[in-house]
Amino acid sequence: LRHLVVGLGGPAHGVPRETGFDITVASEIMAILCLARDLQDFKARIERVVVADRGEGALVTARELRAAGAMAVLMKDAIKPNLVQTLEATPALVHGGPFGNIAHGCNSLIATRLALKLGEVVVTEAGFGSDLGAEKFVDIKCRTGGLAPSAAVIVVTTRALAMHGEENLAKHVENVRLYGLPPVVALNRFAEDTDEKVSAVLSACRTLGVPFGVSRGWELGGAGVTDLAGTVLDAVRSGGGAGPRYLYPDELGLAAKLETIATRVYGADGVTFAPAAVAKLARFEALGYGRLPVCVAKTQNSLSDDPKRHGRPRGFRVTVRDAALCAGAGFVVAYAGDILTMPGLPKVPGAEGIDIDESGNIVGLF
């Protein structure tokens, strides 16, 4: 499904062209769902979705196809946040699921704004690390929705630190401060984590001058995160509510925005643009989309675009091989390295273990 040729069979069956599918969490519709302010804004964004290119300096949008209304009807219930609760009856809003590596990695703006009206403190997640979800949370979601976060929590594990080292943690702390937010490090402590390992993380945080707390929520529920919650509240109160610092202004060119992210957030020496990316970025700017923020699709396994480069890589360049316009969502996607927006199945797909017996009992789902 990644690369397809459609429209074969002659003029009556369409125009032959290359195309492909993205996984749902990387689709523009998912991004629009998560960035729209309400149903009418959702509909307006759907109208701006580009569905074809005339090749004459003009684009075909969903509005011209008169498809926006029908698409909005399909999504009229999906746009409503889902109110659920934890095992301890704490309310939670679950809405939207764009991945942080191949999309903008944040839940819906509607759910976040609703939570801000209903609660004193709102905790929301940005997918993966400070280089992916957090950067997109600040430069895309906060910019779009006018949000002003008060602090950022960096979740770590001893296993991840053993793989990437303390320098990697230091870079994530540096990035959060770059966004103008006070950081807190939360260690997700598991049963095999010794006191010595926990002390090592605490020592690293003291060296970095960043508050630290331990989370044992998976084991103890709310009681396992009480101390961490207090540390986060202290950071929130000290944050001042001034809002985040965007990495770049709207008027900066698209390529320059990508250079800014790569050098300041990833720690790269610069960006190498493939010819296809150069041509598309220039065309998007010529069509009037140069003020849009950029959304980098990049591996989550490294600060670089190479998943094998662990720790805090230095002396590297990020390769942007292609770009795509998401006019409805309101950003331009840049594809870095070999990242795929239609991932493949594992060597043993989960479906092979799913079955149903003669009594109708389903097995193998979990």
Contacts in CASP RR format, 6 or more apart in sequence:
PFRMAT RR
TARGET T0000
AUTHOR 0000-0000-0000
METHOD contacts of the structure
MODEL  1
LRHLVVGLGGPAHGVPRETGFDITVASEIMAILCLARDLQDFKARIERVV
VADRGEGALVTARELRAAGAMAVLMKDAIKPNLVQTLEATPALVHGGPFG
NIAHGCNSLIATRLALKLGEVVVTEAGFGSDLGAEKFVDIKCRTGGLAPS
AAVIVVTTRALAMHGEENLAKHVENVRLYGLPPVVALNRFAEDTDEKVSA
VLSACRTLGVPFGVSRGWELGGAGVTDLAGTVLDAVRSGGGAGPRYLYPD
ELGLAAKLETIATRVYGADGVTFAPAAVAKLARFEALGYGRLPVCVAKTQ
NSLSDDPKRHGRPRGFRVTVRDAALCAGAGFVVAYAGDILTMPGLPKVPG
AEGIDIDESGNIVGLF
1 20 0 8 1.000
1 21 0 8 1.000
1 342 0 8 1.000
2 20 0 8 1.000
2 21 0 8 1.000
2 340 0 8 1.000
2 342 0 8 1.000
3 18 0 8 1.000
3 20 0 8 1.000
4 18 0 8 1.000
4 19 0 8 1.000
4 20 0 8 1.000
4 21 0 8 1.000
5 16 0 8 1.000
5 17 0 8 1.000
5 18 0 8 1.000
5 19 0 8 1.000
6 14 0 8 1.000
6 16 0 8 1.000
6 17 0 8 1.000
6 19 0 8 1.000
7 13 0 8 1.000
7 14 0 8 1.000
7 15 0 8 1.000
7 16 0 8 1.000
7 17 0 8 1.000
8 16 0 8 1.000
10 16 0 8 1.000
20 342 0 8 1.000
21 342 0 8 1.000
22 102 0 8 1.000
22 341 0 8 1.000
22 342 0 8 1.000
23 99 0 8 1.000
23 102 0 8 1.000
23 341 0 8 1.000
23 342 0 8 1.000
23 343 0 8 1.000
24 30 0 8 1.000
25 97 0 8 1.000
25 98 0 8 1.000
25 99 0 8 1.000
25 102 0 8 1.000
25 103 0 8 1.000
26 98 0 8 1.000
26 99 0 8 1.000
26 102 0 8 1.000
26 103 0 8 1.000
26 297 0 8 1.000
26 341 0 8 1.000
26 342 0 8 1.000
28 49 0 8 1.000
28 326 0 8 1.000
28 328 0 8 1.000
28 329 0 8 1.000
29 46 0 8 1.000
29 71 0 8 1.000
29 75 0 8 1.000
30 96 0 8 1.000
30 97 0 8 1.000
30 98 0 8 1.000
30 103 0 8 1.000
31 98 0 8 1.000
31 103 0 8 1.000
31 104 0 8 1.000
31 326 0 8 1.000
31 329 0 8 1.000
31 330 0 8 1.000
31 331 0 8 1.000
32 42 0 8 1.000
32 45 0 8 1.000
32 46 0 8 1.000
32 49 0 8 1.000
32 328 0 8 1.000
32 329 0 8 1.000
33 42 0 8 1.000
33 75 0 8 1.000
33 78 0 8 1.000
33 79 0 8 1.000
33 96 0 8 1.000
33 108 0 8 1.000
34 95 0 8 1.000
34 96 0 8 1.000
34 97 0 8 1.000
34 98 0 8 1.000
34 104 0 8 1.000
34 106 0 8 1.000
34 107 0 8 1.000
34 108 0 8 1.000
34 109 0 8 1.000
34 141 0 8 1.000
35 45 0 8 1.000
35 104 0 8 1.000
35 108 0 8 1.000
35 109 0 8 1.000
35 140 0 8 1.000
35 141 0 8 1.000
35 144 0 8 1.000
35 145 0 8 1.000
35 329 0 8 1.000
35 330 0 8 1.000
36 42 0 8 1.000
36 45 0 8 1.000
36 79 0 8 1.000
36 108 0 8 1.000
36 109 0 8 1.000
36 110 0 8 1.000
37 109 0 8 1.000
37 110 0 8 1.000
37 113 0 8 1.000
37 145 0 8 1.000
38 79 0 8 1.000
38 110 0 8 1.000
39 72 0 8 1.000
39 76 0 8 1.000
39 79 0 8 1.000
42 72 0 8 1.000
42 75 0 8 1.000
42 79 0 8 1.000
43 68 0 8 1.000
43 69 0 8 1.000
43 72 0 8 1.000
45 328 0 8 1.000
45 329 0 8 1.000
45 330 0 8 1.000
46 62 0 8 1.000
46 67 0 8 1.000
46 68 0 8 1.000
46 69 0 8 1.000
46 71 0 8 1.000
46 72 0 8 1.000
46 328 0 8 1.000
47 61 0 8 1.000
47 62 0 8 1.000
47 63 0 8 1.000
47 68 0 8 1.000
47 328 0 8 1.000
48 61 0 8 1.000
48 62 0 8 1.000
48 63 0 8 1.000
48 327 0 8 1.000
48 328 0 8 1.000
48 330 0 8 1.000
49 61 0 8 1.000
49 62 0 8 1.000
49 326 0 8 1.000
49 327 0 8 1.000
49 328 0 8 1.000
50 59 0 8 1.000
50 60 0 8 1.000
50 61 0 8 1.000
50 325 0 8 1.000
50 327 0 8 1.000
50 328 0 8 1.000
51 60 0 8 1.000
51 61 0 8 1.000
51 62 0 8 1.000
51 65 0 8 1.000
52 59 0 8 1.000
52 60 0 8 1.000
53 59 0 8 1.000
53 60 0 8 1.000
54 60 0 8 1.000
57 286 0 8 1.000
57 287 0 8 1.000
59 287 0 8 1.000
59 327 0 8 1.000
61 327 0 8 1.000
62 68 0 8 1.000
62 71 0 8 1.000
79 110 0 8 1.000
80 95 0 8 1.000
80 110 0 8 1.000
81 93 0 8 1.000
81 94 0 8 1.000
81 95 0 8 1.000
81 108 0 8 1.000
81 110 0 8 1.000
81 111 0 8 1.000
81 114 0 8 1.000
82 93 0 8 1.000
82 94 0 8 1.000
82 95 0 8 1.000
83 91 0 8 1.000
83 92 0 8 1.000
83 93 0 8 1.000
84 91 0 8 1.000
84 92 0 8 1.000
84 93 0 8 1.000
84 94 0 8 1.000
85 91 0 8 1.000
85 92 0 8 1.000
86 92 0 8 1.000
87 221 0 8 1.000
88 221 0 8 1.000
88 222 0 8 1.000
91 118 0 8 1.000
93 107 0 8 1.000
93 111 0 8 1.000
93 112 0 8 1.000
93 114 0 8 1.000
93 115 0 8 1.000
94 107 0 8 1.000
94 111 0 8 1.000
95 107 0 8 1.000
95 108 0 8 1.000
95 110 0 8 1.000
95 111 0 8 1.000
96 107 0 8 1.000
96 108 0 8 1.000
96 111 0 8 1.000
97 103 0 8 1.000
97 105 0 8 1.000
97 107 0 8 1.000
98 104 0 8 1.000
98 105 0 8 1.000
98 106 0 8 1.000
99 105 0 8 1.000
99 127 0 8 1.000
100 106 0 8 1.000
100 126 0 8 1.000
100 127 0 8 1.000
100 128 0 8 1.000
100 132 0 8 1.000
100 133 0 8 1.000
100 136 0 8 1.000
100 300 0 8 1.000
101 127 0 8 1.000
101 128 0 8 1.000
101 132 0 8 1.000
101 297 0 8 1.000
101 298 0 8 1.000
101 299 0 8 1.000
101 300 0 8 1.000
101 339 0 8 1.000
102 297 0 8 1.000
102 339 0 8 1.000
102 340 0 8 1.000
102 341 0 8 1.000
103 295 0 8 1.000
103 297 0 8 1.000
104 133 0 8 1.000
104 136 0 8 1.000
104 137 0 8 1.000
104 140 0 8 1.000
104 141 0 8 1.000
104 295 0 8 1.000
104 329 0 8 1.000
104 331 0 8 1.000
105 126 0 8 1.000
105 127 0 8 1.000
105 128 0 8 1.000
105 132 0 8 1.000
105 133 0 8 1.000
105 136 0 8 1.000
105 137 0 8 1.000
106 124 0 8 1.000
106 125 0 8 1.000
106 126 0 8 1.000
106 127 0 8 1.000
106 133 0 8 1.000
106 136 0 8 1.000
106 137 0 8 1.000
106 140 0 8 1.000
106 141 0 8 1.000
107 124 0 8 1.000
107 125 0 8 1.000
109 141 0 8 1.000
109 144 0 8 1.000
109 145 0 8 1.000
109 147 0 8 1.000
112 122 0 8 1.000
112 124 0 8 1.000
112 141 0 8 1.000
112 147 0 8 1.000
113 145 0 8 1.000
115 122 0 8 1.000
115 124 0 8 1.000
116 122 0 8 1.000
121 233 0 8 1.000
121 236 0 8 1.000
123 153 0 8 1.000
126 132 0 8 1.000
126 133 0 8 1.000
126 134 0 8 1.000
126 136 0 8 1.000
126 137 0 8 1.000
126 141 0 8 1.000
127 133 0 8 1.000
127 134 0 8 1.000
128 300 0 8 1.000
129 154 0 8 1.000
129 172 0 8 1.000
129 300 0 8 1.000
130 152 0 8 1.000
130 154 0 8 1.000
130 171 0 8 1.000
130 172 0 8 1.000
130 175 0 8 1.000
130 176 0 8 1.000
130 179 0 8 1.000
130 265 0 8 1.000
131 172 0 8 1.000
131 175 0 8 1.000
131 265 0 8 1.000
131 266 0 8 1.000
131 298 0 8 1.000
131 303 0 8 1.000
132 296 0 8 1.000
132 298 0 8 1.000
132 300 0 8 1.000
134 152 0 8 1.000
134 175 0 8 1.000
134 176 0 8 1.000
134 179 0 8 1.000
135 175 0 8 1.000
135 179 0 8 1.000
135 247 0 8 1.000
135 261 0 8 1.000
135 265 0 8 1.000
135 296 0 8 1.000
136 295 0 8 1.000
137 149 0 8 1.000
138 149 0 8 1.000
138 179 0 8 1.000
138 244 0 8 1.000
138 245 0 8 1.000
138 246 0 8 1.000
138 247 0 8 1.000
139 246 0 8 1.000
139 247 0 8 1.000
139 248 0 8 1.000
139 261 0 8 1.000
139 293 0 8 1.000
139 294 0 8 1.000
140 293 0 8 1.000
140 295 0 8 1.000
140 331 0 8 1.000
141 147 0 8 1.000
142 148 0 8 1.000
142 149 0 8 1.000
142 243 0 8 1.000
142 244 0 8 1.000
142 246 0 8 1.000
143 246 0 8 1.000
143 293 0 8 1.000
144 330 0 8 1.000
147 243 0 8 1.000
147 244 0 8 1.000
148 241 0 8 1.000
148 242 0 8 1.000
148 243 0 8 1.000
148 244 0 8 1.000
149 181 0 8 1.000
149 243 0 8 1.000
149 244 0 8 1.000
150 181 0 8 1.000
150 182 0 8 1.000
150 235 0 8 1.000
150 236 0 8 1.000
150 237 0 8 1.000
150 239 0 8 1.000
150 240 0 8 1.000
150 241 0 8 1.000
150 243 0 8 1.000
151 181 0 8 1.000
151 182 0 8 1.000
151 183 0 8 1.000
151 184 0 8 1.000
151 232 0 8 1.000
151 235 0 8 1.000
151 236 0 8 1.000
151 239 0 8 1.000
152 176 0 8 1.000
152 179 0 8 1.000
152 181 0 8 1.000
152 182 0 8 1.000
152 183 0 8 1.000
152 184 0 8 1.000
153 183 0 8 1.000
153 184 0 8 1.000
153 185 0 8 1.000
153 186 0 8 1.000
153 232 0 8 1.000
154 169 0 8 1.000
154 172 0 8 1.000
154 173 0 8 1.000
154 176 0 8 1.000
154 183 0 8 1.000
154 184 0 8 1.000
154 185 0 8 1.000
154 186 0 8 1.000
155 186 0 8 1.000
155 188 0 8 1.000
155 215 0 8 1.000
156 169 0 8 1.000
156 185 0 8 1.000
156 186 0 8 1.000
156 187 0 8 1.000
156 188 0 8 1.000
156 201 0 8 1.000
157 187 0 8 1.000
157 188 0 8 1.000
157 190 0 8 1.000
158 187 0 8 1.000
158 189 0 8 1.000
158 190 0 8 1.000
158 193 0 8 1.000
158 197 0 8 1.000
158 198 0 8 1.000
158 200 0 8 1.000
158 201 0 8 1.000
161 168 0 8 1.000
161 169 0 8 1.000
161 201 0 8 1.000
161 204 0 8 1.000
163 310 0 8 1.000
163 311 0 8 1.000
164 310 0 8 1.000
164 311 0 8 1.000
164 312 0 8 1.000
165 310 0 8 1.000
165 311 0 8 1.000
166 204 0 8 1.000
166 207 0 8 1.000
167 311 0 8 1.000
167 312 0 8 1.000
168 303 0 8 1.000
168 310 0 8 1.000
168 311 0 8 1.000
168 312 0 8 1.000
169 185 0 8 1.000
169 204 0 8 1.000
169 208 0 8 1.000
170 204 0 8 1.000
170 208 0 8 1.000
170 312 0 8 1.000
171 267 0 8 1.000
171 303 0 8 1.000
171 312 0 8 1.000
172 183 0 8 1.000
173 183 0 8 1.000
173 185 0 8 1.000
173 208 0 8 1.000
173 210 0 8 1.000
175 265 0 8 1.000
176 182 0 8 1.000
176 183 0 8 1.000
177 183 0 8 1.000
178 245 0 8 1.000
178 247 0 8 1.000
178 264 0 8 1.000
178 265 0 8 1.000
179 244 0 8 1.000
179 245 0 8 1.000
179 247 0 8 1.000
180 242 0 8 1.000
180 243 0 8 1.000
180 244 0 8 1.000
180 245 0 8 1.000
181 239 0 8 1.000
181 243 0 8 1.000
181 244 0 8 1.000
182 211 0 8 1.000
182 235 0 8 1.000
182 238 0 8 1.000
182 239 0 8 1.000
183 210 0 8 1.000
183 211 0 8 1.000
183 235 0 8 1.000
184 210 0 8 1.000
184 211 0 8 1.000
184 212 0 8 1.000
184 213 0 8 1.000
184 228 0 8 1.000
184 231 0 8 1.000
184 232 0 8 1.000
184 235 0 8 1.000
185 201 0 8 1.000
185 205 0 8 1.000
185 208 0 8 1.000
185 210 0 8 1.000
185 211 0 8 1.000
185 212 0 8 1.000
185 213 0 8 1.000
186 212 0 8 1.000
186 213 0 8 1.000
186 214 0 8 1.000
186 215 0 8 1.000
186 228 0 8 1.000
186 232 0 8 1.000
187 193 0 8 1.000
187 198 0 8 1.000
187 201 0 8 1.000
187 212 0 8 1.000
187 213 0 8 1.000
187 214 0 8 1.000
187 215 0 8 1.000
188 215 0 8 1.000
188 218 0 8 1.000
189 198 0 8 1.000
189 214 0 8 1.000
189 215 0 8 1.000
189 216 0 8 1.000
190 218 0 8 1.000
191 219 0 8 1.000
198 214 0 8 1.000
201 212 0 8 1.000
202 212 0 8 1.000
205 211 0 8 1.000
205 212 0 8 1.000
206 212 0 8 1.000
211 231 0 8 1.000
211 234 0 8 1.000
211 235 0 8 1.000
212 231 0 8 1.000
213 227 0 8 1.000
213 228 0 8 1.000
213 231 0 8 1.000
214 227 0 8 1.000
214 228 0 8 1.000
215 224 0 8 1.000
215 225 0 8 1.000
215 228 0 8 1.000
216 224 0 8 1.000
216 225 0 8 1.000
217 223 0 8 1.000
217 224 0 8 1.000
217 225 0 8 1.000
247 257 0 8 1.000
247 260 0 8 1.000
247 261 0 8 1.000
247 264 0 8 1.000
247 265 0 8 1.000
248 256 0 8 1.000
248 257 0 8 1.000
248 260 0 8 1.000
248 261 0 8 1.000
250 291 0 8 1.000
250 293 0 8 1.000
251 291 0 8 1.000
252 260 0 8 1.000
253 285 0 8 1.000
253 290 0 8 1.000
254 281 0 8 1.000
254 284 0 8 1.000
254 285 0 8 1.000
254 289 0 8 1.000
254 290 0 8 1.000
254 292 0 8 1.000
254 294 0 8 1.000
254 323 0 8 1.000
254 332 0 8 1.000
255 271 0 8 1.000
255 273 0 8 1.000
255 278 0 8 1.000
255 281 0 8 1.000
257 293 0 8 1.000
257 294 0 8 1.000
258 271 0 8 1.000
258 294 0 8 1.000
258 296 0 8 1.000
258 318 0 8 1.000
258 320 0 8 1.000
258 334 0 8 1.000
259 270 0 8 1.000
259 271 0 8 1.000
261 294 0 8 1.000
261 296 0 8 1.000
262 268 0 8 1.000
262 270 0 8 1.000
262 271 0 8 1.000
262 317 0 8 1.000
262 318 0 8 1.000
263 269 0 8 1.000
263 270 0 8 1.000
266 303 0 8 1.000
266 304 0 8 1.000
266 305 0 8 1.000
266 318 0 8 1.000
267 303 0 8 1.000
267 312 0 8 1.000
267 313 0 8 1.000
267 314 0 8 1.000
268 304 0 8 1.000
268 315 0 8 1.000
268 316 0 8 1.000
268 317 0 8 1.000
268 318 0 8 1.000
269 315 0 8 1.000
269 316 0 8 1.000
269 317 0 8 1.000
270 317 0 8 1.000
270 318 0 8 1.000
271 317 0 8 1.000
271 318 0 8 1.000
271 319 0 8 1.000
271 320 0 8 1.000
272 317 0 8 1.000
272 318 0 8 1.000
272 319 0 8 1.000
272 320 0 8 1.000
273 281 0 8 1.000
273 320 0 8 1.000
274 319 0 8 1.000
274 320 0 8 1.000
274 321 0 8 1.000
274 322 0 8 1.000
276 321 0 8 1.000
276 322 0 8 1.000
276 323 0 8 1.000
277 320 0 8 1.000
277 321 0 8 1.000
277 322 0 8 1.000
277 323 0 8 1.000
277 334 0 8 1.000
277 335 0 8 1.000
280 322 0 8 1.000
280 323 0 8 1.000
280 324 0 8 1.000
280 325 0 8 1.000
281 323 0 8 1.000
281 332 0 8 1.000
284 290 0 8 1.000
284 292 0 8 1.000
284 323 0 8 1.000
284 325 0 8 1.000
284 332 0 8 1.000
289 325 0 8 1.000
289 327 0 8 1.000
289 332 0 8 1.000
290 332 0 8 1.000
292 327 0 8 1.000
292 330 0 8 1.000
292 331 0 8 1.000
292 332 0 8 1.000
293 330 0 8 1.000
293 331 0 8 1.000
293 332 0 8 1.000
294 331 0 8 1.000
294 332 0 8 1.000
294 333 0 8 1.000
294 334 0 8 1.000
295 326 0 8 1.000
295 331 0 8 1.000
295 332 0 8 1.000
295 333 0 8 1.000
295 334 0 8 1.000
296 333 0 8 1.000
296 334 0 8 1.000
296 336 0 8 1.000
297 333 0 8 1.000
297 334 0 8 1.000
297 335 0 8 1.000
297 336 0 8 1.000
297 339 0 8 1.000
297 341 0 8 1.000
298 305 0 8 1.000
298 318 0 8 1.000
298 336 0 8 1.000
298 337 0 8 1.000
298 339 0 8 1.000
299 305 0 8 1.000
299 306 0 8 1.000
299 307 0 8 1.000
299 336 0 8 1.000
299 337 0 8 1.000
299 338 0 8 1.000
299 339 0 8 1.000
301 307 0 8 1.000
301 308 0 8 1.000
301 310 0 8 1.000
302 308 0 8 1.000
302 309 0 8 1.000
302 310 0 8 1.000
302 311 0 8 1.000
302 313 0 8 1.000
303 309 0 8 1.000
303 311 0 8 1.000
303 312 0 8 1.000
303 313 0 8 1.000
304 313 0 8 1.000
304 316 0 8 1.000
304 318 0 8 1.000
305 318 0 8 1.000
305 319 0 8 1.000
305 336 0 8 1.000
305 337 0 8 1.000
305 338 0 8 1.000
305 339 0 8 1.000
306 313 0 8 1.000
306 316 0 8 1.000
306 337 0 8 1.000
309 316 0 8 1.000
318 336 0 8 1.000
318 337 0 8 1.000
319 336 0 8 1.000
319 337 0 8 1.000
320 334 0 8 1.000
320 335 0 8 1.000
320 336 0 8 1.000
320 337 0 8 1.000
321 335 0 8 1.000
321 336 0 8 1.000
321 337 0 8 1.000
322 334 0 8 1.000
322 335 0 8 1.000
323 332 0 8 1.000
323 333 0 8 1.000
323 334 0 8 1.000
323 335 0 8 1.000
324 332 0 8 1.000
324 333 0 8 1.000
324 335 0 8 1.000
325 332 0 8 1.000
325 333 0 8 1.000
326 332 0 8 1.000
326 333 0 8 1.000
335 341 0 8 1.000
353 363 0 8 1.000
353 364 0 8 1.000
354 362 0 8 1.000
354 363 0 8 1.000
354 364 0 8 1.000
354 365 0 8 1.000
355 362 0 8 1.000
355 363 0 8 1.000
355 364 0 8 1.000
356 362 0 8 1.000
356 363 0 8 1.000
357 363 0 8 1.000
END
